Amino acid sequence: MSQSSYHSIISQRATALAAMAQAVYLVDSIARKGIADAQDCRTLMASLFSDPLQPDHDVAQLYDGIGNLHTGLRICSSMLHGNDLPQNKALMSYCAGLLSLERKLGKDAATRQTLATGMQRIANQRQYFGDAMHPNIMAAVADLYGETISNMRPRIIVRGKSEHLSQQANTRRVRALLMAGLRAAHLWHHHGGGHFNLLFRRNALAKEMEQMLQQI
């Protein structure tokens, strides 16, 4: 493998990992504080309706550029460096859960078909409402997550303050963002990401993220 090809693969994996980190960071923020950056959320929600990647396309195109993944790059880079952030344990747990669920989903053709059919229906609704962040679209994605992914194991248990998680709008945002995180997990695996990459390529991934942050 040439040096440029290797760098390209690392770049794709780093971008996918950053997108997943951004999703779980927003989920944790909603659960603990009841708030989440609107633009960061919009980036992830819009990615659910982006055209499937072609072999020669960059993962960042799904998110309209790495600049929209600044939060995820920052958080993921910090975790890869082993920085001790208060929410690290929760974020790593959510990421591990998404990666595990995505692997199981790959072996569950029936659930994949249900998801594909559901997302196509929601994509048509999104064209009507014109915004991936419209409450009806968020609710539809959240309901689809509840009907499919929530029935799989290990189920992701989101922990936070009851006054936030008891609000229906927040519950829907959490589930919709977890769906976006699941797609990022798929992109990570699609580009050869796996457990051993996180163990033995974490420094390369962290370095790539630092370079991406400098470009933003």
Stockholm file with secondary structure:
# STOCKHOLM 1.0

chainA/1-216         MSQSSYHSIISQRATALAAMAQAVYLVDSIARKGIADAQDCRTLMASLFSDPLQPDHDVAQLYDGIGNLHTGLRICSSMLHGNDLPQNKALMSYCAGLLSLERKLGKDAATRQTLATGMQRIANQRQYFGDAMHPNIMAAVADLYGETISNMRPRIIVRGKSEHLSQQANTRRVRALLMAGLRAAHLWHHHGGGHFNLLFRRNALAKEMEQMLQQI
#=GR chainA/1-216 SS CCHHHHHHHHHHHHHHHHHHHHHHHHHHHHHHHSCCCHHHHHHHHHHTTSCCCCTTSCGGGGGTSGGGGHHHHHHHHHHHTTCCCTTHHHHHHHHHHHHHHHHHHTTCHHHHHHHHHHHHHHHHHHHHHCCTTSHHHHHHHHHHHHHTGGGSSSCCCCCSCHHHHTSHHHHHHHHHHHHHHHHHHHHHHHTTCCHHHHHHSHHHHHHHHHHHHHHC
#=GC SS_cons         CCHHHHHHHHHHHHHHHHHHHHHHHHHHHHHHHSCCCHHHHHHHHHHTTSCCCCTTSCGGGGGTSGGGGHHHHHHHHHHHTTCCCTTHHHHHHHHHHHHHHHHHHTTCHHHHHHHHHHHHHHHHHHHHHCCTTSHHHHHHHHHHHHHTGGGSSSCCCCCSCHHHHTSHHHHHHHHHHHHHHHHHHHHHHHTTCCHHHHHHSHHHHHHHHHHHHHHC
//
